[in-house]
Amino acid sequence: MLTEICSMTHPAQIPAPLSLLAPGAADDAPPPVLLAYQQRWLEDSAQLKVMEKSRRTGMTWAEAADNVLIAASEGGSNVFYISANHDMAREYIEAVAMWAKAFSYVASQIGEGIFDDGKDPTSGQQRLIKTYEVSFPATGRRIVALSSRPNNLRGKQGVIVIDEAAFAPDLAALLKAALAMLLWGDKVRIISTHDGADNPFNELIQDIRAGKRGPPTQANVHRVTFDEAVEAGLYKRVCLRKGLTYTPEAEKAWADGARKLYGDGAAEELDVIPSNSGSRYLSLELISQRMTAPWPAAPTGPVIIRKRWGDGFAFLPEDVRTHAVAGWLAEFVTPHLRRLNPQRPHALGQDFARSGHLSVIAVGEEGADLIKRVRLVLELGNAPFSVQRQILWHIIDHLPRWRGAALDASGNGSEHAEAAAQRYGAMLVEGVKFTAQFYLANMPKLKAGLEDGTLDGIPRDEHLRDDLRSFALDKRGVPVLPEETMQSAGARAAAAEGGGKGQKRHGDFAIALLLLVYAFAREVGEIDFIPLPATASAWAEQPEERRRDGPGNEDDWHAFDLDRERI
């Protein structure tokens, strides 16, 4: 039957529902029902097929033909079509009904139903998706079109079709569920225009082309640009359907008009060239350029330290917690602090979280070449408030030529940032609340640093990379870290995987790095920190060498003692 469809050319061979001609249109040499690129798509039997396409090339219509053949044939499968919205699902199922009639298969009328998608992970409410369905009594198979993206596909078997996949809010998770069906011999078809070079859709394409998903007989990519579709007869098809007279001049004018319509987006929408970052603020390529091998793979490379505490640790006696953390710091953190260059200025940025996500501390060094390099990254999971203070104090106390710190002061971080400012002074520690104005003023500096190489040395790590990819332009064009529900698919996939078992991420390192850049840019001095005694009377108990910070300071200490005596 597939061969017959592809070879249909004359109106007498084309069933009425497939008529390409407008009423009264000339019927000289009508084209095949399916254009060449549509035929190639249907003829490919790979388990995993991906179509990267231009807009309005008729691929959904062609896919519906193949799906009818699958569901209506003996030994066939159910088909689940996943769309972005109600209109797409309805348009697809109408094409299915049309093809079923054209092939003379006995099929049901279009029915409506409900797909139980389980509980919504955000709201916890039961999620029900409206469906459209056509069934084939002879085989017992059905084609189901979902009017929204499901959160899970568990228990479903058959062919999965994901249309306009690049625009799915959580494509990475959807792909993970769909591709699991390949293990049972089912098939997956993914059709979409592009939405950025670092979208999971484009990443899947690159994996397939690199052979990472198997040979072409197992996983294959098809591609059709707008110009290729026009060359294959797309405009002639438009003329036949609308009763227009075809001329090369009219075809050129029509194609030129389409390009003007899409403007700057034509490269992605028509020429199938993914934009460098879509709505992402930092491209994958840019981030990768500034990454370097971490310690211990590189003896002088930046260090990543990850630590997660159990739920019961927060309720141990305070002295037990303090000594346990001190021991951990001495064993795992202090040796790396001692590796820092004592001749170079250092700064610190911290994204704060108590348990939902990670607290991340990023320490950087400014070299003699004025390049800021990341030297140390600490990821703390489920760390009690007191533990985070103890760790931050320890790090700051050991930073050579400390320039200052910028700390996340939003939510739970406000008390943490305030305590640090009280201990070290508001000139050296600034609590930051993330407003549109802050992002507008500082995100361009971070991006410029990555572009011109004045920000470098990011540890080469997939979790840190994906955190940085989380930055996106909002509707106002402001580069921000989106709310979790608004994150891109790739970033949400990274969040789901996390930096450790059961630990979610939300661009945590990205915020820490932004705050590190901001800390370096602040107009403050630098110090080799000496903690002050808790009380004024404790000054007298300080050893002589501790009371002096070099020659000439004796008068300062003496003046302080005189003031203390007056009090």
N, C-alpha and C positions, 0 to 999 in steps of 0.2 A: 504493500500500500504506500509506503514512503516513496519508493521509486516512482509510483504512479503520480503522486502529488507533485513531485519535483519535475515531472515531464509534462504535466498538463500545460497546454498553450492555447488551444482554441476554445472559444466560448462554449462550443457544443460539448466539450469535455469537462467544462467547469460546472459543477452543480450550482444551482441558482443562488444559494447563500454566499458562494464565493465569487460571484460575478464582479469583475474588476471595472466594468464599464458603467458610466453614468447613463441614464435613460437617453436614448437618441445619439449617444456618442458613436463615432466611427469605430469599426471593429477590425481595422487593418492590423494584422500581425500583432495581436496582443501578446504581452510578455508572459513568461511562466507565472504560475500562481505564486511561487516563492522565488524571491530574488536569489542570486548566486550565493551570497553570504548566509542567507537563511537556510538554503539547502545544505551548505557545508556544516552548519550548526546541527541540523537534524540528523545528518548522516554520521556524526561523531558519536560513538557508543562508549566513550570513556566514562568511568565511574564518576569522576569529578570534572565538570566542565565549567569554565568561567568565560563570560563574554564581557569584554570591556568595549563600550560602544559609544557612539554619538547619540544625541537626542533624536527621538522620533524616527528610528530606523526599523520599526515594526518587529522587534525581536520578541516582545511578549506575545504578539499575535502568532508568530511562527512557533514559539514554545508551546502555545496552547494546542497546536496541531499535533506535535509530538506527544504531548501528554495524553491526548485522546487515544492515540494509537497504543500507548502503553497500558492505559486503564481498560481499554476495550478488547485487547488481545488476550487470547488464552495464555495463561501463565504470566500475565502482566502484574502490575502493582498498583496500589493506591498512590495518588499524587497529592501532595500538600503544597499549595502555593502560598507563599508568605509575602504580603505586600505592606506598604507603608500606611495605607489608608483605605477607607471604604470605597472610594471611586475606582482605585486601581483594582481592587478585588472584584468589583462588579464588572468592570470592563473585561477583565480576564475571563471570568466565568461565562460571560456572554459569548466570548470568542470560542470557548470550549463547546458551548451548546451549538454554535454555528458549525464548527468542525464536525461534531458528532452527527449532525444532520447531513452534512456534505458527504461524510463517509458512509452514510446509510446505516449507522449503528443505532440499535435500539437503546435509547437513553432516557432517563427521567427528565421531567421539567426541572428548571432551576429551583432548588429548595434552599431554605434558610435554616440555620442552626446556631448552636452555641458551642464554643471551644472552651473547656475549663482549663485555664492556664495556672491554676493553683493560686497561692497567696502572693500578692505583690510584695517584693522584698523591701520596698520603702514604706508603704502604708500598712502592710499586714492584712489588707482586705483581700477577699476572694476576687480574682480577676477573670472576667468572662469576656470572650472575644466573639463578635458576630462572624458567622461564616456563611458562605454560599457553596452549594454542593450540587454536583451532577453525578448520578450513579448509573452503572451499566449492569442491568440484571443478568445478562448472559455470562458475565465473569464474576459478578459479585464485588467488583471494584468500584471505587469512587474517586472523584476529584474534588478536593476541598480547598476553597480559597478563603484565607483568613484576612480579615479587614484590619489587622494590627499585628505588630511583631510579638510573638509569644516569648515568654521568659524561659520556657522549657519545652522540650520535644520528647520527653521520656515516654516510652510505651508506644511511640508512633513508628511505624515501619512503612517504607515505600520510597518514592522519589520525592525529594525536597527541592522546591524551586524558590529561590530568594530573589525577588525583583527589587531593583534599585538598592542593592545591598549596601553600598557605600554610605547610605544615609540612615542606616539603622542606628538607633541610639546606643545599642550595645552589640555591635556586629561581632566582636571577638567572642563573646559568650554564645551568641547564636550560631556562629560557625563551629564552635567547639561541640555544641550539641548536634548540629547537622552532620558534621564529618564523622561523628561516632557511628552513624548509620552505615557508613561504608564498610564497617567490619562485618555487617550482616549481608553484604552483597547489594545493598541498595545504592541509589545514585543521587548525586547532588548537583543541581544546576544553579549557578550564580550569575545574575545578569545585572549590569549597572553601568552608569556613567561614573566618572571619577569624582572624588571629593577630597583631593589632597594627596600628596605623595606618601605621607606617613599614615594614611588611613589603613586599617586592617585589610580592606579590599585590595588595595594596591600591594600591600605586603604579601598577601596570598598569591597574587599574580607573579610577583618577583620570585617567590619560593618555587612555584610551579615551573617557571622558565629556567630556574637554576637547577631543576631536577630534584629538588628536595622532597617533592610529593610523589615521586615515582615517574616512570616513563610516560610518554604522551598517550599510550593506550590506557593508562590508568588515570592520569590527570593532564588536562590540556587547556590551553588558553586560546580563545578566538578574539579577533579584534576587527572592528569596522569603524572607520572614520566617516564623517559626513561626506567628504569628497568621494570616498570609495563607494558609499551608498548611492550617491548621485550617478557615478559612473556605471554602477550596476543596474540603474534604471529607476531609481527612487522618484525622480521628478516625472518621468514618463508615467509612473504609476499614479502620481498625483493628477496628471492630465487626464488619464483614463477615468479616474474616479469622479473628477469634477467636470468632465466634458470639455476640457481645454484643448487648444491646438498646440502641439509640441513644436518648438523651434529651439535650436541651440542658443539663440540669443535670449529667449525667454527663460531657458534653463539657467543661464549664467546670471541673469537678473534676479531670479528666484534664490539662487545660492548666495549671491552677494547680499541680498536682503536679509537672509538668515544670519550671516556673519555680522551685519550691522546690528541686528536685533540683540545678539549676545554680547557685542562689544568686547570688553577686556576678557570676558569669560569664554570667548570662542575657542581658545586653545584647549581648555579643559572640556567644555560642553560639546564641541564639534570635532576637534582634532584628536581627542582622546589622549591629551597630554596632561597628566595630573599636575596641579599646581604644586609649588615647592612645599607648601605647608597647609594648604586648605585654610581653615580658620585657625590652625595652630600658629602660635606666635614664633616658636623656635622650630626650625626644620630638623629632621633627623640627621641630615648631613652636617649641619652646623654644629649640633651638639657633639656628634662623633668626632669632629675635627679637634675639639678641645678636650678630649678624653685621653687619659694616659694609663698605662698599666699600673695597678696599685701594688703596694707592699703586700706580701713578700715576693711576688713575682718580679717586681722591680725593687731592689734594695733601697733605693732612694725615692721610691714612689710614694704617693699619698696613701694614707691608711684609712681603712674602713673598719670600725669596731661596732659589732651588733650585740645587744644584750636585751633579754626580755626577762622580767620578773614574774613569778607566779602570783596568783590572786591572794594567797595567804601572807605574802611577804610584808604587805603594808600593816599587818596587825601583829607582827612580832614586836617584842619590847624595843624601845627606841635604841638602847645601847647595842642590842644585837644587830639591828639594821645598820646602825652607823659603822660598827666594826666590820660587818660583812661587806658593805660598800667600800670602805677604806681598803680592805684587803683586795677587792676586785680592782680598784683603781691602781693600787700599787703594782699589781701583777700585769694588768692588761693595758692601762692607759699611761701611767707615768713614764714607762720606758720610751713611749713614742713622743711624749711631750719633751723629753730630754733630747730627742733627735732634732728638735726645731732649731733653726739657725739663730743663735743669740744675737747676731749682728743685724738682723732684719726685723722690721715692724710686723706685728701680727694683730689680727682683728678676729671677731667672732660674731656669728649670727645663729639664732636658734628659733626653730619653729616648735611651738609647745603643744603637747597633747598629753592627756592623763592616761587614757586607756583605749579610746576609740581608734586612734591612729598612732603614729609614731611621733615621739619628740626627737628632733634631729638637730645636732649641734655641728656647725661647719666652722672650722678654723682655717684661716688663710694667712699667707705670707706675702708681703710686697718685696719683690726682689730689687736689686740695684738697677735693673732695667725697667723698673716701675711696673712690671707685670705682676698682677695678683694671681697667686697660685693656691689652689686648695691643698692643704697639707694633712688635714685630719677630719674625718666624718664619724660622728657617734650617732648611732640609731638606738634609741631607748624605747622599749616596749613595755607598757603597763608599769611604768616607774612611778612610785608614790611621790607626792609633792616634795617631801623632805629629802628623798633620795635625789631628785633632780636638782634641788638647791645644793646639796653636798657635792654632786658631780660638777655643777657649773662653777661653784666656788673653787674647787680643786683645779679645774682647768685654767680659770682666769689667773689664779695665784701662781701658776707655772708658765704663763705665756711671756716670753721675752719681748721687751719693747712693745707692750700692749697698747694698741691705739684706741681700743674701745669695743663696745658690743651693741648690737641692735637685737632686741628680743621681741618675740611675738607677744603682744599685750592684749590680744583679743580673747574673749571667753575666759577659760581657766588660766590662760597665760598672764592675765593682768596682775594677779598677786605675785606670781613668780618674777615678773619684770620689775614690779615695784620693790620687792625685797632686794633684788640685785642693785637697783639704783640707790637704795638706802645704804647698802653696804659699800658700794664703790663710788657713789656719787653720780648725780644726774648728768654731769658733763661727759662721763665715760660710758654710761649705760643709758640707752634710750629704749623705752617701750613703744612699739609701733602698732597702731591699729590700721587695718588694711582698707583704705578708702580708694575710690576711683582716682582721687588726686594723687595719692601715694603711688599707685600703680603707674599713672601717666608720667609722673616725674622720674620714676626709678627703673621701670621695666626697659625703656629705651637704653639706659646706661648698661644694664646687664646684657642686652642683645648686642649693643655696640662693642662691649668688651669681648664677647665671643667672636664677633665678626672680625675685629682688628687684632685679636690675639692678646689683648691686654688682660684678659681673664682666661686662665688656662689651668691645666693640671687637675681637671675633674677626674676622679677615679673611674676607670672603665668598668661599669657595672650596669646591668640591665635595669635594675630597680631605680637607680639614680637617673639613668637616661629617660626612663618612662615618666618619672616625676617631672623632669624638665619639659617633657612633651605635653604635660598637662596644661601649660599656659595656653590660653586661647583668647581671641578677640571676642568681646561680647557685642551685643547689638549696637552699642554706642561706639564701637571701634576701640574700646579700651582693653589692653592686654591684661587679663586677670587670671586667677586660678578659679575655674568655675566651681559652683556647688557640685557635690557628688552626682546629683541627678542630672546635671547638665554637662558632665564630662564627656569627652570623646570616647569612642569605643575602645581604642587602644589604651587610654589612660585608665578606664574603668576595669579593663582586663588586668592591668598591672596592679590596680588597687585590690582586686579580688585575690591575686596571687600573693601579694604582700612580700615583706622582707623576712618573714619567718612564719612558722606554722600558726594559723589563726590570727595573724596580724594584718589588718587592713592598712592601706596607704591612701593618702590624699594629697599628692604632690608635695610631700613633707620636705624632701631634700630641696625641691625647687624653691620653697619659701625660705629655707635656711640659707641657701646660696644668695637669694635676692637680698636678704638682710645682711649677709656678709659684705656684699658689694656696697650696700648702703652704709655700713659701719666704716668701711674704708674711705668713703666719700665725705664723711662728717668732718667738720673743721674743729678737731680737738688735738690736744697734744698726745704724747705717749708716755707711759711710765713702766718701770719695772716695779711691780706692785709690792708694797710693804703693808700688811694689814694693820689697822689701828687697834690699840687696846680698847677693851670694852668700856672702861671708865677712865676719867681723867687721872685719878689717883694711881692708876696702873702705870702711868708714864715713869714714875719714880722707880718702879721695879724693873724697868727695861735695862738690859746690859748696856754699857757705854757704847760698844760698837754698834748696837742695834739702834741707839738713839741718834746716830749720825749717818748721814747719807753722803759722806765725803767731806773734804776740807771746807771750812768756812761756814758750816751749819751750826756750830756750837751756839752762836748768838740766838739763832732761831729757837733752839730747844730751851735756852735759858729764858728767853722772853715768854715762851709758853709756860714754863714753871712759875714765873712771876705772876702771870695772869691766873694760874691755878691757885696760887697762894692768896691772891686777892679775893677769889671766890670763897 
